[in-house]
Amino acid sequence: MTGRGLGAHVRRLVGWARALKQDVVALWLAARDPRTPLVAKLVAAAVAAYALSPIDLIPDFIPVFGYLDDLLIVPLGIAVAVRLVPAGLMAEFRTAAAARAERPVNRAMAVAFVAIWVVAAALVAWLAWRRFA
């Protein structure tokens, strides 16, 4: 395989990954929308929660099998959930998800949240030190 062919495959794979990420956000929006049918809402919520959760069905440290959920289970779950959501609604949710991805990132707010967590962790550590020292 030539370098050019490999680059095209990598670009296609990156595009596919971005589309999956956008679909997860769209499914999260679908799960919260009252127009979404109940079954689609439940499946969309479960798939989005699993995809966004740091906890995996198969832990990633298990060789080969650890990434099966990321490579198979999540995309299949997304595909099922997308089929359950009516096409018109899914198009609307995808548009909303794309708009969210284009919004600017508020780094000041991110720093504020990190600072709050650091202060909270320091307070817990100090209280634990006073209690057990």
N, CA and C atoms as a LAMMPS dump frame, in Angstrom:
ITEM: TIMESTEP
0
ITEM: NUMBER OF ATOMS
399
ITEM: BOX BOUNDS ff ff ff
-5.0000000000000000e+02 5.0000000000000000e+02
-5.0000000000000000e+02 5.0000000000000000e+02
-5.0000000000000000e+02 5.0000000000000000e+02
ITEM: ATOMS id mol type element x y z
1 1 1 N 0.845 -1.171 0
2 1 2 C 0 0 0
3 1 3 C 0.887 1.229 0
4 2 1 N 0.561 2.198 -0.799
5 2 2 C 1.356 3.411 -0.876
6 2 3 C 1.008 4.346 0.267
7 3 1 N 1.875 5.301 0.485
8 3 2 C 1.637 6.301 1.521
9 3 3 C 0.367 7.096 1.255
10 4 1 N 0.103 7.386 -0.013
11 4 2 C -1.09 8.137 -0.379
12 4 3 C -2.343 7.334 -0.044
13 5 1 N -2.343 6.05 -0.32
14 5 2 C -3.493 5.2 -0.009
15 5 3 C -3.728 5.107 1.482
16 6 1 N -2.658 5.011 2.249
17 6 2 C -2.777 4.938 3.699
18 6 3 C -3.342 6.241 4.255
19 7 1 N -2.899 7.367 3.725
20 7 2 C -3.412 8.663 4.164
21 7 3 C -4.904 8.791 3.908
22 8 1 N -5.359 8.3 2.776
23 8 2 C -6.786 8.357 2.449
24 8 3 C -7.585 7.494 3.425
25 9 1 N -7.042 6.336 3.774
26 9 2 C -7.727 5.456 4.732
27 9 3 C -7.785 6.103 6.113
28 10 1 N -6.708 6.742 6.508
29 10 2 C -6.668 7.395 7.814
30 10 3 C -7.664 8.545 7.846
31 11 1 N -7.719 9.335 6.79
32 11 2 C -8.686 10.446 6.739
33 11 3 C -10.115 9.924 6.795
34 12 1 N -10.378 8.843 6.098
35 12 2 C -11.721 8.252 6.11
36 12 3 C -12.059 7.724 7.501
37 13 1 N -11.094 7.115 8.163
38 13 2 C -11.302 6.602 9.509
39 13 3 C -11.535 7.732 10.505
40 14 1 N -10.789 8.816 10.375
41 14 2 C -10.971 9.98 11.248
42 14 3 C -12.354 10.587 11.017
43 15 1 N -12.779 10.671 9.777
44 15 2 C -14.117 11.187 9.469
45 15 3 C -15.203 10.318 10.063
46 16 1 N -15.022 8.997 9.988
47 16 2 C -15.975 8.054 10.565
48 16 3 C -16.042 8.214 12.084
49 17 1 N -14.892 8.385 12.714
50 17 2 C -14.853 8.568 14.169
51 17 3 C -15.549 9.868 14.571
52 18 1 N -15.333 10.939 13.806
53 18 2 C -16.012 12.211 14.103
54 18 3 C -17.519 12.069 13.95
55 19 1 N -17.945 11.346 12.914
56 19 2 C -19.383 11.142 12.703
57 19 3 C -19.982 10.342 13.856
58 20 1 N -19.259 9.335 14.343
59 20 2 C -19.745 8.558 15.49
60 20 3 C -19.863 9.434 16.723
61 21 1 N -18.856 10.267 16.954
62 21 2 C -18.878 11.166 18.108
63 21 3 C -20.068 12.115 18.01
64 22 1 N -20.296 12.64 16.826
65 22 2 C -21.422 13.542 16.619
66 22 3 C -22.744 12.803 16.808
67 23 1 N -22.816 11.552 16.357
68 23 2 C -24.041 10.767 16.549
69 23 3 C -24.308 10.486 18.02
70 24 1 N -23.258 10.299 18.819
71 24 2 C -23.453 10.089 20.256
72 24 3 C -24.097 11.329 20.873
73 25 1 N -23.616 12.506 20.494
74 25 2 C -24.205 13.749 21.004
75 25 3 C -25.647 13.881 20.5
76 26 1 N -25.878 13.556 19.24
77 26 2 C -27.231 13.615 18.676
78 26 3 C -28.157 12.641 19.407
79 27 1 N -27.667 11.465 19.756
80 27 2 C -28.484 10.5 20.493
81 27 3 C -28.771 10.99 21.9
82 28 1 N -27.81 11.665 22.503
83 28 2 C -28.043 12.238 23.83
84 28 3 C -29.159 13.282 23.75
85 29 1 N -29.13 14.084 22.688
86 29 2 C -30.203 15.063 22.484
87 29 3 C -31.535 14.361 22.225
88 30 1 N -31.503 13.28 21.462
89 30 2 C -32.723 12.523 21.167
90 30 3 C -33.32 11.932 22.437
91 31 1 N -32.463 11.457 23.324
92 31 2 C -32.946 10.846 24.565
93 31 3 C -33.642 11.861 25.454
94 32 1 N -33.31 13.122 25.311
95 32 2 C -33.871 14.162 26.163
96 32 3 C -35.049 14.881 25.511
97 33 1 N -35.35 14.57 24.26
98 33 2 C -36.407 15.266 23.537
99 33 3 C -37.748 14.539 23.694
100 34 1 N -38.814 15.254 24.034
101 34 2 C -40.11 14.596 24.236
102 34 3 C -40.727 14.035 22.954
103 35 1 N -40.261 14.461 21.789
104 35 2 C -40.806 13.948 20.524
105 35 3 C -40.258 12.571 20.166
106 36 1 N -39.198 12.155 20.802
107 36 2 C -38.584 10.86 20.52
108 36 3 C -39.444 9.758 21.131
109 37 1 N -39.75 8.691 20.369
110 37 2 C -40.522 7.573 20.926
111 37 3 C -39.799 6.954 22.129
112 38 1 N -40.576 6.387 23.052
113 38 2 C -40.025 5.888 24.318
114 38 3 C -38.916 4.857 24.116
115 39 1 N -39.139 3.857 23.265
116 39 2 C -38.114 2.82 23.059
117 39 3 C -36.838 3.434 22.496
118 40 1 N -36.994 4.321 21.513
119 40 2 C -35.824 4.985 20.935
120 40 3 C -35.125 5.84 21.986
121 41 1 N -35.907 6.486 22.83
122 41 2 C -35.35 7.326 23.892
123 41 3 C -34.528 6.489 24.862
124 42 1 N -35.04 5.333 25.262
125 42 2 C -34.327 4.468 26.205
126 42 3 C -33.035 3.921 25.596
127 43 1 N -33.122 3.452 24.361
128 43 2 C -31.931 2.903 23.689
129 43 3 C -30.909 4.013 23.453
130 44 1 N -31.366 5.183 22.999
131 44 2 C -30.455 6.303 22.747
132 44 3 C -29.762 6.729 24.034
133 45 1 N -30.513 6.804 25.132
134 45 2 C -29.917 7.191 26.415
135 45 3 C -28.884 6.166 26.864
136 46 1 N -29.217 4.885 26.729
137 46 2 C -28.285 3.834 27.148
138 46 3 C -27.006 3.865 26.314
139 47 1 N -27.153 3.993 25.002
140 47 2 C -25.983 4.011 24.115
141 47 3 C -25.126 5.248 24.381
142 48 1 N -25.755 6.41 24.498
143 48 2 C -24.993 7.641 24.741
144 48 3 C -24.296 7.581 26.097
145 49 1 N -25.002 7.1 27.113
146 49 2 C -24.396 7.007 28.445
147 49 3 C -23.216 6.037 28.427
148 50 1 N -23.365 4.896 27.76
149 50 2 C -22.27 3.925 27.692
150 50 3 C -21.089 4.481 26.905
151 51 1 N -21.38 5.145 25.787
152 51 2 C -20.305 5.685 24.95
153 51 3 C -19.547 6.798 25.673
154 52 1 N -20.237 7.584 26.48
155 52 2 C -19.601 8.693 27.176
156 52 3 C -19.042 8.303 28.536
157 53 1 N -19.394 7.12 29.008
158 53 2 C -18.972 6.668 30.334
159 53 3 C -17.51 6.218 30.326
160 54 1 N -16.794 6.507 31.393
161 54 2 C -15.415 6.018 31.49
162 54 3 C -15.356 4.534 31.857
163 55 1 N -16.489 3.949 32.21
164 55 2 C -16.542 2.535 32.597
165 55 3 C -16.938 1.708 31.387
166 56 1 N -16.15 0.7 31.062
167 56 2 C -16.409 -0.162 29.912
168 56 3 C -16.907 -1.521 30.365
169 57 1 N -17.655 -2.175 29.482
170 57 2 C -18.1 -3.537 29.723
171 57 3 C -16.891 -4.466 29.829
172 58 1 N -15.948 -4.274 28.923
173 58 2 C -14.693 -5.02 28.928
174 58 3 C -13.585 -4.002 29.16
175 59 1 N -12.868 -4.056 30.288
176 59 2 C -11.825 -3.057 30.563
177 59 3 C -10.769 -3.007 29.457
178 60 1 N -10.309 -1.803 29.147
179 60 2 C -9.365 -1.607 28.043
180 60 3 C -8.005 -2.25 28.284
181 61 1 N -7.647 -2.534 29.536
182 61 2 C -6.328 -3.113 29.786
183 61 3 C -6.261 -4.592 29.406
184 62 1 N -7.388 -5.225 29.104
185 62 2 C -7.381 -6.618 28.656
186 62 3 C -6.985 -6.617 27.177
187 63 1 N -5.88 -7.29 26.833
188 63 2 C -5.399 -7.245 25.457
189 63 3 C -6.468 -7.672 24.449
190 64 1 N -6.541 -6.991 23.354
191 64 2 C -7.443 -7.198 22.226
192 64 3 C -8.914 -7.033 22.627
193 65 1 N -9.396 -7.826 23.562
194 65 2 C -10.804 -7.793 23.927
195 65 3 C -11.201 -6.479 24.586
196 66 1 N -10.256 -5.8 25.201
197 66 2 C -10.553 -4.544 25.887
198 66 3 C -11.057 -3.453 24.963
199 67 1 N -10.668 -3.509 23.702
200 67 2 C -11.11 -2.488 22.756
201 67 3 C -12.281 -2.947 21.901
202 68 1 N -12.765 -4.171 22.121
203 68 2 C -13.891 -4.664 21.327
204 68 3 C -15.138 -3.809 21.522
205 69 1 N -15.386 -3.374 22.765
206 69 2 C -16.575 -2.555 22.971
207 69 3 C -16.454 -1.226 22.242
208 70 1 N -15.249 -0.662 22.221
209 70 2 C -15.057 0.61 21.526
210 70 3 C -15.166 0.444 20.008
211 71 1 N -14.739 -0.684 19.509
212 71 2 C -14.726 -0.896 18.063
213 71 3 C -15.977 -1.578 17.521
214 72 1 N -16.699 -2.331 18.364
215 72 2 C -17.87 -3.07 17.888
216 72 3 C -19.16 -2.691 18.603
217 73 1 N -19.162 -2.777 19.912
218 73 2 C -20.395 -2.596 20.676
219 73 3 C -20.931 -1.176 20.535
220 74 1 N -20.077 -0.185 20.709
221 74 2 C -20.535 1.202 20.631
222 74 3 C -21.059 1.543 19.231
223 75 1 N -20.314 1.265 18.151
224 75 2 C -20.86 1.578 16.817
225 75 3 C -22.152 0.819 16.5
226 76 1 N -22.238 -0.44 16.927
227 76 2 C -23.479 -1.182 16.691
228 76 3 C -24.635 -0.603 17.492
229 77 1 N -24.378 -0.226 18.719
230 77 2 C -25.413 0.401 19.537
231 77 3 C -25.872 1.717 18.935
232 78 1 N -24.924 2.489 18.433
233 78 2 C -25.269 3.757 17.785
234 78 3 C -26.138 3.494 16.563
235 79 1 N -25.764 2.498 15.762
236 79 2 C -26.53 2.177 14.557
237 79 3 C -27.96 1.776 14.906
238 80 1 N -28.131 0.962 15.938
239 80 2 C -29.475 0.533 16.349
240 80 3 C -30.284 1.734 16.841
241 81 1 N -29.671 2.553 17.687
242 81 2 C -30.382 3.705 18.235
243 81 3 C -30.772 4.689 17.133
244 82 1 N -29.873 4.918 16.171
245 82 2 C -30.161 5.847 15.077
246 82 3 C -31.341 5.336 14.258
247 83 1 N -31.429 4.029 14.064
248 83 2 C -32.547 3.458 13.29
249 83 3 C -33.877 3.587 14.036
250 84 1 N -33.83 3.614 15.359
251 84 2 C -35.06 3.716 16.147
252 84 3 C -35.614 5.139 16.206
253 85 1 N -34.736 6.123 16.066
254 85 2 C -35.173 7.522 16.093
255 85 3 C -35.702 7.87 14.7
256 86 1 N -36.89 8.484 14.611
257 86 2 C -37.411 8.88 13.289
258 86 3 C -36.395 9.728 12.524
259 87 1 N -36.308 9.49 11.215
260 87 2 C -35.274 10.107 10.376
261 87 3 C -35.284 11.632 10.452
262 88 1 N -36.446 12.241 10.416
263 88 2 C -36.524 13.698 10.477
264 88 3 C -35.978 14.251 11.786
265 89 1 N -36.33 13.581 12.877
266 89 2 C -35.813 14 14.178
267 89 3 C -34.308 13.795 14.257
268 90 1 N -33.84 12.656 13.753
269 90 2 C -32.4 12.374 13.82
270 90 3 C -31.621 13.41 13.032
271 91 1 N -32.142 13.833 11.88
272 91 2 C -31.47 14.878 11.098
273 91 3 C -31.403 16.174 11.902
274 92 1 N -32.486 16.486 12.595
275 92 2 C -32.505 17.694 13.436
276 92 3 C -31.486 17.589 14.577
277 93 1 N -31.412 16.417 15.203
278 93 2 C -30.475 16.224 16.315
279 93 3 C -29.03 16.254 15.826
280 94 1 N -28.786 15.711 14.644
281 94 2 C -27.432 15.757 14.078
282 94 3 C -27.015 17.197 13.784
283 95 1 N -27.948 17.996 13.277
284 95 2 C -27.657 19.41 13.016
285 95 3 C -27.334 20.13 14.322
286 96 1 N -28.121 19.853 15.359
287 96 2 C -27.879 20.474 16.668
288 96 3 C -26.538 20.019 17.245
289 97 1 N -26.208 18.734 17.058
290 97 2 C -24.928 18.215 17.555
291 97 3 C -23.764 18.863 16.816
292 98 1 N -23.91 19.057 15.517
293 98 2 C -22.843 19.712 14.741
294 98 3 C -22.678 21.158 15.19
295 99 1 N -23.781 21.828 15.493
296 99 2 C -23.7 23.214 15.967
297 99 3 C -23.001 23.281 17.32
298 100 1 N -23.247 22.297 18.163
299 100 2 C -22.573 22.264 19.464
300 100 3 C -21.075 22.045 19.296
301 101 1 N -20.688 21.245 18.324
302 101 2 C -19.265 20.968 18.097
303 101 3 C -18.544 22.206 17.593
304 102 1 N -19.267 23.104 16.916
305 102 2 C -18.646 24.3 16.359
306 102 3 C -18.585 25.443 17.355
307 103 1 N -19.238 25.309 18.495
308 103 2 C -19.208 26.385 19.486
309 103 3 C -17.802 26.55 20.035
310 104 1 N -17.437 27.772 20.383
311 104 2 C -16.106 27.979 20.959
312 104 3 C -16.003 27.334 22.343
313 105 1 N -14.822 26.925 22.673
314 105 2 C -14.565 26.307 23.97
315 105 3 C -14.268 27.41 24.976
316 106 1 N -14.932 27.352 26.12
317 106 2 C -14.723 28.347 27.158
318 106 3 C -13.637 27.828 28.097
319 107 1 N -12.408 28.177 27.805
320 107 2 C -11.276 27.688 28.589
321 107 3 C -11.272 28.271 29.998
322 108 1 N -11.751 29.481 30.162
323 108 2 C -11.799 30.087 31.495
324 108 3 C -12.717 29.277 32.411
325 109 1 N -13.849 28.842 31.884
326 109 2 C -14.772 28.041 32.684
327 109 3 C -14.149 26.674 32.995
328 110 1 N -13.433 26.107 32.05
329 110 2 C -12.762 24.832 32.302
330 110 3 C -11.73 24.987 33.417
331 111 1 N -10.974 26.064 33.383
332 111 2 C -9.986 26.324 34.433
333 111 3 C -10.683 26.508 35.776
334 112 1 N -11.818 27.2 35.771
335 112 2 C -12.566 27.407 37.016
336 112 3 C -13.025 26.075 37.606
337 113 1 N -13.54 25.188 36.768
338 113 2 C -13.988 23.887 37.261
339 113 3 C -12.818 23.055 37.795
340 114 1 N -11.7 23.088 37.099
341 114 2 C -10.52 22.358 37.572
342 114 3 C -10.064 22.933 38.906
343 115 1 N -10.077 24.238 39.024
344 115 2 C -9.676 24.875 40.279
345 115 3 C -10.604 24.469 41.423
346 116 1 N -11.894 24.419 41.157
347 116 2 C -12.847 23.991 42.188
348 116 3 C -12.542 22.568 42.641
349 117 1 N -12.265 21.675 41.685
350 117 2 C -11.953 20.279 42.043
351 117 3 C -10.644 20.189 42.824
352 118 1 N -9.651 20.982 42.433
353 118 2 C -8.367 20.965 43.147
354 118 3 C -8.551 21.459 44.578
355 119 1 N -9.298 22.537 44.746
356 119 2 C -9.549 23.06 46.087
357 119 3 C -10.332 22.042 46.918
358 120 1 N -11.34 21.414 46.318
359 120 2 C -12.124 20.41 47.04
360 120 3 C -11.246 19.22 47.449
361 121 1 N -10.377 18.766 46.548
362 121 2 C -9.489 17.646 46.86
363 121 3 C -8.503 18.036 47.959
364 122 1 N -7.983 19.257 47.91
365 122 2 C -7.056 19.723 48.95
366 122 3 C -7.765 19.806 50.296
367 123 1 N -9.007 20.26 50.295
368 123 2 C -9.781 20.339 51.534
369 123 3 C -10.023 18.952 52.115
370 124 1 N -10.393 18.004 51.282
371 124 2 C -10.601 16.625 51.754
372 124 3 C -9.297 16.046 52.289
373 125 1 N -8.185 16.29 51.585
374 125 2 C -6.891 15.789 52.047
375 125 3 C -6.506 16.415 53.381
376 126 1 N -6.735 17.714 53.53
377 126 2 C -6.417 18.399 54.784
378 126 3 C -7.271 17.875 55.928
379 127 1 N -8.57 17.697 55.679
380 127 2 C -9.452 17.166 56.721
381 127 3 C -9.054 15.741 57.112
382 128 1 N -8.691 14.927 56.127
383 128 2 C -8.252 13.561 56.41
384 128 3 C -6.946 13.575 57.196
385 129 1 N -6.034 14.463 56.854
386 129 2 C -4.756 14.559 57.565
387 129 3 C -4.985 14.97 59.016
388 130 1 N -5.878 15.948 59.221
389 130 2 C -6.17 16.378 60.614
390 130 3 C -6.822 15.261 61.404
391 131 1 N -7.678 14.5 60.736
392 131 2 C -8.416 13.437 61.428
393 131 3 C -7.506 12.273 61.805
394 132 1 N -6.617 11.884 60.903
395 132 2 C -5.823 10.673 61.096
396 132 3 C -4.388 10.935 61.498
397 133 1 N -3.957 12.166 61.563
398 133 2 C -2.55 12.445 61.911
399 133 3 C -2.368 12.578 63.401
